[in-house]
Amino acid sequence: MASREGKGIGYGGRKLKEMLRESERLYKETGYYYGVSELRLREEDLLKYERFHSRLLSAVIGARESVKFIAASPTVREYGELVFGLYTPEGDAVALSTGIMVHVHTMSAFIKYLIENDYEENPGIRPGDIFTNNETWAGGVHTADVQTVIPIFYKGELIGWAGGVTHELEAGAHEHGSMPIFAPERFSEGHHISAEKTGENDEYYKHYIKRLSVASRMPNAWILDEKARLAGSIMIREEVYKVIEDFGLEYYMRAIRELIEENRRNFIAKVKERLVPGRYKGINVISFTLKTAYAHPLTEEKVRSLIPVEITIDVTGKMHIDFDGATRPGYHVYNCTPSAMDGGLWVLLSQVLAYDGKVNDGAYIAVTQNLPEGTIVNTDYPYAGTAITWGTLIPTYAAVGGLLSIGFYARGFLEEVFLPSAANSLYNGGGENQLGEVVGFSVFEMAANQSGARGVLDGIDAGYAIWNPEADQGNVELWEMLAPIVYLGRRFIPNTHGYGRFRGGNGWASLWLIWRTQRFNVGCNGHMPTLPYLKGLFGGYPPPSWFGITVKNTNILELIGKGEVPGSIMEVIDMVKEGKLKGDLVIHRTPFWEDVKQGDLMGIYYTGGVGFGDPIERDPSLIVKDLENGFLTEEWAEKVYGVICRYDEKEKKWVVDEKATDEKRRRIREERLSKGVPVKEWWVKEREKVAAGRLPEDVKEMIRDSMSRSEKMAKEFREFWQLPEDFTL
Amino acid sequence: MEAPSYPDDVIKGLVERKLPWSMVKRMMSAPKDRDRFEKYVKVLQERVPWKEKIVLPIHEHLFVVCKNGELIVKAACGHEFGDYRENWKLKCLIRVRETNEDFKEVYPDFFEFDTEFIELREFYCPGCGELLDVENAPKGYPITFEFLPDVEGFYKEWLGKPVPCEKKEESRAEDRSVNILRKWAEEAEEKGS
């Protein structure tokens, strides 16, 4: 089977690397995926072709839905944090399941890594082999996301790959949970599986399973997920055999190429149908302060990164995304690799443009990206921390999505305008649980947080995650079973959305009582602490910044005895202020890592989504709805939305005072006109500050770094402030 | 499935956000109507109190319009922002929220912000006080020109018709914002000297 005598294992007896090169050459030379200039099978017999596609689609979706219930850890079963895909011999996605779709393309990168690095020769690729990876340099995104792929051989030749990804709850890192927050490098990010052959004959090696059994604090969950990924992949492979029996091998090999080419064409057609050619520009700013008593001395205390985003769409429908000007990588967990960024691009495209018909790698190949090497979007440090690449890539691609929405708006497709946003609050915990067992986990309820506003509707409240469109918060009982925590409440916090004519999804928070443990720790990462994060559109605001709380040494058990139990973070804060709840309350505005024990309280807030349009254009009847639902208070209805309401005690409902509202909104406009100054006036003053270097040190360092890496950025900065060609900060 | 074509009043309902959710959902799920842009522009044109032809809507309140053979940005209220290739934000009124006190006028007291690092820039329409954009930018970072459409390419290549602005000079999208900045710098320097 190996290719020692020059014969490859691939279709037609070719080596996989030759097949990959040929695929790339054909695309480059013809502009069509695999040189498929005509969708011959589609044209000859559309129904047969569609039946073929449906069979493949049902194979991958069926695999996902089945393994969720036969062999899966809580994260997979509760949150659906898994995905399956079917690939060409060269590793291009043909069909994929629902789920954490960001990984459809990361598995593609893993397969290509195996091919590029001659795994065909050593360790060899044979029927029944299993390959596993969670390394970012081999197609992974971070340690917690584990990829399994298996080759599909038919009559001795490799004709494709099947694979799955699951997110592990506990990665075996220095910090408990799946995504360490304070790690400076990969060495404290948990258990690495480095693009390895982990089994043969459809069975994992005993030494691999043994290794996993001591690699993390929840080995059973990880091993169950290994089985889930393998079982699903085998299900896909077996279904592919049936499809080949029904359609023939020649048909199969041609049709998988046509499916990808069709998706590529559809994508370009959609760009032309829904967008406007031109230039779209934005920025993403990353800011984290990583100050804790326990962090590694190498961990950077302040992470301040800039990622300029420029999308160009030309008249051929080609889209190019340029991150020129991105700042340096660092000793922290927010660094990205190309596979992570490609995954981010893919999952965004699959939500805003390439979401129907055939969904595969065709859309991905239709878009090009510039990820400058040696920056936070493409780190060149081989040991870089990447545990929370998401902290960088999610807001970056949310910004891309927001910019594309301007195009949808311009074309009149208001129903497509969508600001992905992506709040993210990570809660890691671990130690001894209520049964005295060792436990480590990430509470993954962030898998259903908030979206930004849409062009015709408000954002989604507690029901969206950019990386998994089938967002699910999971059940609280699961965590109460696994961990020594009792939920005292999950509740919306009023006024925590990005304001707008259509508001962002409203923020919410969970509150936990630490229960029956004396040895436990919690680590939380908020996104974006002390920053109004991300940008709204057309006058919509960003939501307020992130926070979390801990209250240690409380009298909560006494209060519970009296039936006085806080149900939300805000109630805790009020009860401490009143003196009713005793204890050491800390409101954390930056990521934190704390030891806790029975009777302590802990809570985190999941930030809201960004807004769309001027808030004073919001329909007052929606304000009434928000007041009724606890998304807004009377004070902020007036201050931000200019809507005057009163609560009718008799009727038990909110009533809008229309006359007073009109008057208030008129006054808000007047105030804007009187308090606003011409931009020119502001620019002249600011220019003096910039020219004299009178900017905060963090900002100067960040912009200086960006300018030193990018001539374009340096030119644009100097041009904007009309400063000499040699100016730097 | 054939691409639908919606009556004008459906597009009007969409623009006014008065369509029932069931209809919006249908429009989301169905193939896109090929005549949307034309109907959309027609509906928008009927809603504005001025006569210049709308060439491309770029914002809830702003449009690229044809005026005397030139493509300019014009607001729904009538305020004119000049050449569409210059960032319209440069011609707005701006209010910058720089301190925690400034932030707390728009966010509840409880929340804190890193005002050493970032500022909120609110851009208002000089004609009517509409809030046009909110930038959350690092201090000192240039104002972003978010969308520079290739109007020529869009009409000729994608819509298959000429730009509805006859006397317009032939030009591809080109960022001309720097012309304004140069002028401002010259004026500031003259004033300073």
Interface residues (C-beta under 8 A of the other chain):
Chain A: K272 E273 R274 V276 P277 G278 R279 Y280 K281 G282 I283 V285 S287 R304 L306 D314 V315 L403 I406 G407 Y409 A410 R411 G412 F413 L414 E415 E416 V456 L457 N495 Y499 R501 P529 T530 L531 P532 Y533 L534 K535 G536 F538 G539 G540 Y541 P542 P544 S545 F547 I573 R589 G613 D614 P615 I616 E617 D619 W636 K639 V640 I668 R669 E670 E671 R672 L673 K675 G676 V677 P678 V679 K680 W682 W683 V684 E686 R687 K689 V690 L695 P696 D698 V699 K700 M702 I703 E716 F717 E719 F720 W721 Q722 L729
Chain B: I11 L14 V15 R17 L19 W21 V24 M27 M28 K32 R36 F37 K39 Y40 V41 L56 P57 I58 H59 E60 H61 K89 L90 K91 C92 L93 I94 R95 V96 F103 E105 V106 Y107 P108 F110 F111 E112 F113 D114 E116 F117 I118 L120 E122 F123 Y124 P126 C128 G129 E130 L131 L132 D133 V134 E135 N136 A137 P138 K139 G140 Y141 P142 I143 T144 F145 E146 F147 L148 P149 D150 G153 F154 E157 W158 A173 D175 V178 L181 R182 W184 A185 A188
